[in-house]
Amino acid sequence: MEVNEQRQQEDEERNFNTKGTKTTHLHSCRHCGKSFRRKSKLKKHRKTHAGEKPYTCTECGKSFSQLDSYKQHQKTHEDKRDHECLQCGKSFTRAGSLKIHQRIHTGEKPYKCSYCEKSFSRSGNLRVHERIHTGEKPFTCTQCGHDFRSSSNLKQHMRIHTNEKPYACLFCEKRFSQLGSCKQHQKTHTGERDHECLQCGKSFNRADHLKIHQMIHTGEKPHKCSYCEKSFRQSGDLKRHERIHTGERQYLCTQCGKSYKDKYGLTYHLLVHTGEKPFTCTQCGHDFRSSTSLKLHMRIHTNEKPYACLFCEKRFSRLGDCKQHQKTHTGERDHECLQCGKSFNRAGHLKIHQMIHTGEKPHKCSYCEKSFIQSSQLKSHERIHTGEKPYCCPPCQKSFKDSRSLTYHLRVHTGEKPFSS
């Protein structure tokens, strides 16, 4: 497939470079508008729309619509790669393919967009890009009618209908419909991280992950909220944030009806129903529902506190706790009640507050008709029925139903009077 695409790129480049000459392209394809100087070229091109592939490789069974593409493919089995790049050692079966490859090293991008400042190393990439401006989508799926800007995008899409997964992982039994996805997956086995940040040295296994990371250094946050002044580095973070404003919870649990803002929240919640806790601490044997919970728990054993406050010397094992603490210095209260204007420094506190307006009391007593806004209030109340007093005073062994009562009692022993004038 890769060789065939390279051949098509070179054909496109030859057509691109003849623009402006006296020769006119007289023969046009009625399907996509592409024109050719020779009728025989048009006849070959039409086979790509008809899906006709009369040339089949006897080695691997792959079929081709054009004879020259078929011959070029056969060279991959013969492994005749006598055109080598002097800079990185990569070899190719054609001189034209080597020429295109060398532009990676030289940075040459001779094909410039007519509509914007972008330029490309291949004419085919330019043509596909310019369709963003023109809105042209000449490649249509015969199964569902969806339109695409390039034949390669259509080919990848068709695998949804055929369930074709031609790319197999070299290390496990997984298969993929796209070569890029397969290569990306294989890095999970090899641990390869070939995209390095030049500013801090941190490395990533994906170029897009590096690009997002670099925004930490530049301070760039291109995704802006439509409802407030906040902006984000990633579009996914923006979508999750905007659900705070819209109240949208599209991920619904089919067992209890509870809904969530994102699929990760729902996935984690479903473990409550199954009782599954697949992540076990090697130190104390405690089980957890997620790898993140286990990772955070392990810091109890290691005493690791990687998050430092920007304003004082305190350190924290969790990023959320660190951010929450920093608000005590800044006075930031970014969670505002839309009904009364009262603001809070935590989303959970705002949620509890809003129940005052709605009258909602979701926590019901098992022994009487009373209900409460917070679960802690319910627990404290139920001790009236059970007689449980779990909080014990060390000096006098007196017990209490809640921690607040114990705290107040301890002042009898310490003599503390915090509210004296």
C-alpha positions as CSV (number, residue, x, y, z in Angstrom):
1,M,0.0,0.0,0.0
2,E,2.8,2.4,0.9
3,V,4.6,1.8,-2.4
4,N,1.4,2.3,-4.4
5,E,0.7,5.6,-2.6
6,Q,4.2,6.8,-3.3
7,R,3.7,6.0,-7.0
8,Q,0.5,7.9,-7.0
9,Q,2.2,10.9,-5.3
10,E,4.9,10.9,-8.0
11,D,2.3,10.7,-10.8
12,E,0.6,13.7,-9.2
13,E,3.8,15.6,-9.0
14,R,4.5,15.1,-12.7
15,N,1.0,16.4,-13.5
16,F,1.5,19.3,-11.0
17,N,4.8,20.4,-12.6
18,T,3.4,20.4,-16.1
19,K,0.9,23.2,-15.2
20,G,1.5,26.3,-17.2
21,T,2.9,24.5,-20.2
22,K,1.3,24.6,-23.7
23,T,-0.1,21.0,-23.4
24,T,-3.8,21.0,-22.3
25,H,-5.5,18.3,-20.3
26,L,-8.3,17.3,-22.6
27,H,-9.6,14.2,-21.0
28,S,-11.5,14.8,-17.7
29,C,-12.9,12.2,-15.3
30,R,-16.6,12.7,-14.8
31,H,-16.5,11.3,-11.3
32,C,-13.9,13.6,-9.7
33,G,-13.0,16.2,-12.3
34,K,-9.3,15.1,-12.6
35,S,-8.0,15.6,-16.2
36,F,-5.4,13.8,-18.3
37,R,-3.5,14.5,-21.5
38,R,-4.0,10.9,-22.8
39,K,-7.1,8.9,-23.1
40,S,-5.3,5.8,-22.0
41,K,-4.4,7.5,-18.7
42,L,-8.0,8.5,-18.1
43,K,-9.0,4.8,-18.8
44,K,-6.6,3.6,-16.1
45,H,-7.8,6.3,-13.7
46,R,-11.5,5.3,-14.1
47,K,-10.6,1.8,-12.6
48,T,-10.0,3.5,-9.3
49,H,-13.7,4.6,-9.2
50,A,-15.0,1.3,-10.5
51,G,-13.1,-0.7,-7.9
52,E,-11.7,-2.9,-10.7
53,K,-8.4,-4.5,-9.7
54,P,-7.4,-7.0,-12.4
55,Y,-3.7,-7.4,-11.4
56,T,-3.2,-9.7,-8.4
57,C,0.1,-10.4,-6.7
58,T,0.9,-14.2,-6.5
59,E,3.0,-13.7,-3.4
60,C,0.5,-12.1,-1.0
61,G,-2.8,-11.9,-3.0
62,K,-2.9,-8.1,-3.1
63,S,-4.7,-6.6,-6.1
64,F,-4.1,-3.5,-8.1
65,S,-6.0,-1.5,-10.7
66,Q,-3.0,-0.5,-12.7
67,L,-0.2,-2.6,-14.1
68,D,2.7,-0.3,-13.2
69,S,1.5,-0.2,-9.5
70,Y,1.4,-4.0,-9.6
71,K,4.9,-4.2,-10.9
72,Q,6.1,-1.7,-8.4
73,H,4.5,-3.7,-5.6
74,Q,6.3,-6.9,-6.7
75,K,9.6,-5.3,-6.0
76,T,8.8,-5.2,-2.3
77,H,8.9,-9.0,-2.3
78,E,12.2,-9.0,-4.3
79,D,13.4,-6.4,-1.7
80,K,15.3,-4.4,-4.4
81,R,15.9,-1.1,-2.6
82,D,18.9,0.4,-4.3
83,H,18.1,4.1,-3.7
84,E,19.5,4.9,-0.2
85,C,19.2,8.1,1.8
86,L,22.7,9.2,2.8
87,Q,21.5,11.0,5.9
88,C,19.5,8.3,7.7
89,G,20.2,5.1,5.7
90,K,16.6,4.4,4.7
91,S,16.3,2.8,1.3
92,F,13.7,2.9,-1.5
93,T,12.8,1.0,-4.6
94,R,12.4,4.2,-6.7
95,A,14.6,7.3,-7.1
96,G,11.4,9.5,-7.0
97,S,10.5,8.0,-3.6
98,L,14.0,8.8,-2.3
99,K,13.7,12.4,-3.5
100,I,10.4,12.9,-1.7
101,H,11.8,11.3,1.5
102,Q,14.9,13.6,1.5
103,R,12.6,16.6,1.9
104,I,12.1,15.4,5.5
105,H,15.8,16.3,6.1
106,T,16.0,19.4,4.0
107,G,12.6,20.8,5.2
108,E,11.8,21.7,1.6
109,K,8.0,22.3,1.0
110,P,7.7,23.4,-2.6
111,Y,3.9,23.1,-2.9
112,K,2.2,26.2,-1.5
113,C,-1.5,26.6,-0.7
114,S,-3.4,29.2,-2.8
115,Y,-5.7,30.1,0.1
116,C,-3.4,30.2,3.2
117,E,0.3,30.3,4.2
118,K,0.7,26.5,4.5
119,S,3.1,24.6,2.2
120,F,3.7,20.9,1.7
121,S,6.4,18.5,0.6
122,R,4.1,16.6,-1.7
123,S,1.6,17.9,-4.3
124,G,-1.0,15.2,-3.3
125,N,-0.9,16.6,0.3
126,L,-1.5,20.1,-1.1
127,R,-4.5,19.0,-3.1
128,V,-6.1,17.3,-0.1
129,H,-5.4,20.3,2.0
130,E,-6.9,22.8,-0.5
131,R,-10.2,20.9,-0.3
132,I,-10.5,22.2,3.3
133,H,-10.9,25.6,1.7
134,T,-13.0,24.6,-1.2
135,G,-15.2,22.2,0.7
136,E,-14.7,19.5,-2.0
137,K,-15.1,15.9,-1.0
138,P,-14.9,13.9,-4.2
139,F,-14.7,10.4,-2.6
140,T,-18.0,8.8,-1.6
141,C,-18.6,5.7,0.4
142,T,-20.9,3.3,-1.5
143,Q,-22.2,1.8,1.8
144,C,-23.3,4.8,3.8
145,G,-22.9,7.8,1.4
146,H,-20.3,9.6,3.6
147,D,-18.0,11.9,1.6
148,F,-14.2,12.2,2.0
149,R,-11.4,14.6,0.9
150,S,-9.0,11.8,-0.1
151,S,-9.0,8.3,-1.4
152,S,-6.9,7.1,1.6
153,N,-9.5,8.5,4.0
154,L,-12.2,6.6,2.1
155,K,-10.1,3.4,2.1
156,Q,-9.7,3.6,5.9
157,H,-13.4,4.3,6.4
158,M,-14.4,1.3,4.3
159,R,-12.7,-0.9,6.9
160,I,-15.5,0.0,9.3
161,H,-18.0,-1.8,6.9
162,T,-15.7,-4.7,6.0
163,N,-14.1,-5.0,9.5
164,E,-10.8,-5.5,7.8
165,K,-7.8,-5.2,10.1
166,P,-4.7,-5.8,7.9
167,Y,-2.1,-4.7,10.4
168,A,-1.0,-7.2,13.0
169,C,1.1,-6.3,16.2
170,L,4.5,-8.0,16.2
171,F,4.3,-8.7,19.9
172,C,0.7,-9.8,20.6
173,E,-2.4,-11.0,18.8
174,K,-4.0,-7.5,18.3
175,R,-4.9,-6.3,14.8
176,F,-5.6,-2.8,13.5
177,S,-7.3,-1.2,10.6
178,Q,-4.7,1.6,10.3
179,L,-0.9,1.2,10.1
180,G,-0.4,4.3,12.4
181,S,-2.6,2.8,15.1
182,C,-0.6,-0.5,14.9
183,K,2.8,1.3,15.2
184,Q,1.5,3.3,18.1
185,H,0.3,0.2,19.9
186,Q,3.6,-1.5,19.4
187,K,5.3,1.3,21.4
188,T,3.4,0.1,24.5
189,H,5.5,-3.2,24.2
190,T,8.8,-1.6,23.3
191,G,8.5,1.5,25.6
192,E,9.8,3.6,22.7
193,R,9.4,7.4,23.2
194,D,10.9,9.1,20.2
195,H,9.3,12.5,20.5
196,E,11.4,14.6,22.9
197,C,10.7,18.1,24.3
198,L,13.8,20.3,23.6
199,Q,13.0,22.5,26.6
200,C,12.8,20.0,29.4
201,G,13.9,16.7,27.9
202,K,10.6,14.9,28.6
203,S,9.8,12.3,25.9
204,F,6.5,11.0,24.5
205,N,5.5,8.1,22.2
206,R,3.2,10.3,20.1
207,A,3.9,13.6,18.3
208,D,0.5,15.0,19.3
209,H,1.2,14.4,23.0
210,L,4.5,16.3,22.6
211,K,2.7,19.2,20.9
212,I,0.2,19.4,23.8
213,H,3.0,19.2,26.3
214,Q,4.9,22.1,24.7
215,M,1.9,24.3,25.4
216,I,2.9,24.1,29.1
217,H,6.1,26.0,28.1
218,T,4.5,28.5,25.7
219,G,1.4,29.0,27.9
220,E,-0.8,28.5,24.8
221,K,-4.4,27.6,25.5
222,P,-6.2,27.7,22.1
223,H,-9.5,26.2,23.2
224,K,-11.7,28.9,24.7
225,C,-15.0,28.4,26.7
226,S,-18.1,29.8,25.1
227,Y,-19.6,30.6,28.5
228,C,-16.8,32.1,30.6
229,E,-13.2,33.4,30.3
230,K,-11.5,30.0,30.8
231,S,-9.3,28.4,28.1
232,F,-7.7,25.0,27.7
233,R,-4.8,23.3,25.9
234,Q,-7.0,20.3,24.7
235,S,-10.4,20.3,23.0
236,G,-11.4,17.3,25.3
237,D,-10.8,19.4,28.4
238,L,-12.9,22.2,26.9
239,K,-15.8,19.9,26.2
240,R,-15.7,18.5,29.7
241,H,-15.6,22.0,31.2
242,E,-18.5,23.3,29.1
243,R,-20.7,20.6,30.6
244,I,-20.4,22.4,33.9
245,H,-22.3,25.3,32.2
246,T,-24.7,23.2,30.2
247,G,-25.3,20.5,32.8
248,E,-25.1,17.9,30.1
249,R,-24.6,14.3,31.3
250,Q,-24.8,12.1,28.3
251,Y,-23.2,8.9,29.7
252,L,-26.0,7.0,31.5
253,C,-25.7,3.9,33.7
254,T,-28.3,1.3,32.4
255,Q,-28.4,-0.4,35.9
256,C,-29.2,2.5,38.2
257,G,-29.9,5.5,35.9
258,K,-27.1,7.6,37.2
259,S,-25.5,9.9,34.6
260,Y,-22.0,11.2,34.1
261,K,-20.3,14.0,32.1
262,D,-17.7,11.7,30.5
263,K,-17.2,8.1,29.7
264,Y,-14.4,7.7,32.2
265,G,-16.8,8.6,35.0
266,L,-19.3,6.0,33.8
267,T,-16.7,3.3,33.4
268,Y,-15.4,3.8,36.9
269,H,-19.0,3.9,38.3
270,L,-19.9,0.6,36.6
271,L,-17.3,-1.2,38.8
272,V,-19.5,-0.3,41.8
273,H,-22.2,-2.7,40.4
274,T,-19.8,-5.4,39.4
275,G,-17.7,-5.1,42.6
276,E,-14.6,-5.5,40.5
277,K,-11.3,-4.1,42.0
278,P,-8.7,-5.4,39.6
279,F,-5.7,-3.3,40.9
280,T,-4.0,-4.7,44.1
281,C,-1.4,-3.0,46.3
282,T,1.7,-5.2,46.6
283,Q,2.5,-3.7,50.0
284,C,-0.7,-4.2,51.9
285,G,-2.9,-6.2,49.6
286,H,-5.6,-3.5,49.4
287,D,-7.7,-3.6,46.1
288,F,-8.7,-0.6,43.9
289,R,-11.1,0.0,41.1
290,S,-8.6,2.0,39.0
291,S,-4.8,2.2,38.4
292,T,-5.0,5.9,39.3
293,S,-6.4,5.1,42.7
294,L,-3.7,2.5,43.3
295,K,-1.0,4.9,42.2
296,L,-2.2,7.5,44.7
297,H,-2.5,4.9,47.4
298,M,1.1,3.8,46.9
299,R,2.3,7.3,48.0
300,I,1.1,6.4,51.5
301,H,3.8,3.7,51.6
302,T,6.5,5.7,49.7
303,N,5.5,9.0,51.4
304,E,5.9,10.6,48.0
305,K,4.6,14.2,47.7
306,P,5.4,15.4,44.2
307,Y,3.2,18.5,44.2
308,A,4.5,21.6,45.9
309,C,2.5,24.7,46.8
310,L,3.6,27.8,44.9
311,F,3.0,30.1,47.9
312,C,4.4,28.1,50.9
313,E,6.5,25.0,51.8
314,K,3.6,22.5,51.9
315,R,3.7,19.5,49.6
316,F,1.0,17.1,48.6
317,S,0.6,13.6,47.2
318,R,-2.3,14.6,45.0
319,L,-2.4,17.4,42.4
320,G,-6.1,18.2,43.2
321,D,-5.2,18.6,46.9
322,C,-2.4,21.0,46.0
323,K,-4.6,23.1,43.8
324,Q,-7.3,23.2,46.4
325,H,-4.8,24.3,49.1
326,Q,-3.4,27.1,46.8
327,K,-6.9,28.6,46.7
328,T,-6.5,29.4,50.5
329,H,-3.7,31.7,49.4
330,T,-5.3,33.2,46.3
331,G,-8.8,33.4,47.7
332,E,-10.1,32.0,44.4
333,R,-13.7,30.9,44.3
334,D,-14.4,29.8,40.8
335,H,-17.6,27.8,41.4
336,E,-20.5,30.2,41.4
337,C,-24.2,29.5,42.2
338,L,-26.3,30.8,39.3
339,Q,-29.3,31.3,41.6
340,C,-27.9,33.4,44.4
341,G,-24.4,34.3,43.3
342,K,-22.6,32.7,46.2
343,S,-19.2,31.2,45.1
344,F,-17.1,28.3,46.4
345,N,-13.6,27.0,45.9
346,R,-14.7,23.5,45.3
347,A,-17.3,22.0,42.8
348,G,-18.5,19.6,45.5
349,H,-19.3,22.4,47.9
350,L,-21.3,24.2,45.2
351,K,-23.2,21.0,44.4
352,I,-24.2,20.6,48.1
353,H,-25.1,24.3,48.3
354,Q,-27.4,24.1,45.2
355,M,-29.5,21.5,47.1
356,I,-30.7,24.3,49.4
357,H,-32.4,25.9,46.3
358,T,-33.7,22.7,44.9
359,G,-34.8,21.2,48.3
360,E,-33.1,18.0,47.3
361,K,-32.2,15.7,50.2
362,P,-30.9,12.5,48.7
363,H,-29.6,10.8,51.9
364,K,-32.5,9.1,53.7
365,C,-32.4,7.6,57.2
366,S,-32.9,3.8,57.4
367,Y,-34.8,4.1,60.7
368,C,-37.1,7.1,60.3
369,E,-38.5,9.5,57.7
370,K,-35.8,12.1,57.9
371,S,-33.5,12.8,55.0
372,F,-30.4,14.9,54.6
373,I,-28.4,16.9,52.1
374,Q,-25.0,15.4,53.0
375,S,-24.1,11.7,53.7
376,S,-22.0,12.8,56.8
377,Q,-25.2,14.4,58.3
378,L,-27.1,11.1,57.7
379,K,-24.3,9.1,59.4
380,S,-24.3,11.4,62.4
381,H,-28.1,11.2,62.6
382,E,-28.3,7.4,62.4
383,R,-26.1,7.1,65.5
384,I,-29.1,8.4,67.5
385,H,-30.9,5.2,66.5
386,T,-28.0,2.9,66.8
387,G,-26.4,4.5,69.9
388,E,-23.0,4.2,68.3
389,K,-20.4,6.6,69.7
390,P,-17.2,6.0,67.7
391,Y,-15.2,9.1,68.8
392,C,-13.4,8.6,72.2
393,C,-11.7,11.1,74.3
394,P,-8.2,9.8,75.3
395,P,-7.9,11.6,78.7
396,C,-11.3,10.6,80.1
397,Q,-12.5,7.8,77.7
398,K,-15.8,9.6,77.2
399,S,-17.3,8.8,73.7
400,F,-19.2,10.9,71.2
401,K,-21.4,10.5,68.1
402,D,-19.4,12.8,65.9
403,S,-15.9,14.4,65.6
404,R,-17.2,17.9,66.1
405,S,-18.6,17.0,69.6
406,L,-15.3,15.4,70.5
407,T,-13.3,18.5,69.4
408,Y,-15.5,20.7,71.5
409,H,-15.2,18.4,74.6
410,L,-11.4,18.3,74.4
411,R,-11.3,22.0,75.2
412,V,-12.4,21.1,78.7
413,H,-9.0,19.3,79.2
414,T,-6.9,21.8,77.3
415,G,-8.5,24.9,78.7
416,E,-8.6,26.4,75.2
417,K,-11.1,29.3,74.6
418,P,-10.8,30.1,70.9
419,F,-13.6,32.6,70.8
420,S,-12.8,34.7,73.9
421,S,-12.9,38.5,73.4
